[in-house]
Amino acid sequence: MAVTFDGDNKYIVVTTDTELDLLAIYSDSKEWEDASGTMQYHAPFDVSSELLYTLRYGWKFKPSGYSAGTVIQINGKITTTEGDGEVKTVPATTGSPVTWQFDTPATAVIVTTGSGLSQEEHDKLYGIDLKVGGLY
């Protein structure tokens, strides 16, 4: 995979590949972070246990050396801490403009709205007495 990290400008520079996986990019970023001389830069990613990658500290994707009409596809769940949560890209300084496609699969989240306890068990556990102060 042809990905490099420009810490001074906070660019993840992508060259030659047209389909990349976030896990591989993240792994490359960890290797880059471990290299000497990169401690002054903020790490580009956070990753959750659900493999949601969060681009942070203003890092952006930048293409380099692509021909006109190229589509670069990034696979995996990604968001950013910047602005509206849309992953940011910057134009190429070499080569032609590209189209970015962030292929983030949809996921479902199941949320439980109850504790599984009866109201009496809940009140005992949390020390809440709803009869106090005329609330009952």
QUIGIZI-V741612 format. One line per field, one symbol per residue. psi: psi as a letter, one per 30 degrees, with the letter a starting at -180 (. if undefined). A space follows every 50 residues. Layout:
psi=???
//
This chain:
psi=kiklkjeefhkjkkkekfkkkeeeeeeeeeeeeflkggffkkkfllklfg hjkjklggklkklkgllkgkkkkjklkkalfkcgfkkklllkfkalllkk jjijkklkkkkkflfflleeeeeeeghkjffkggf.
//
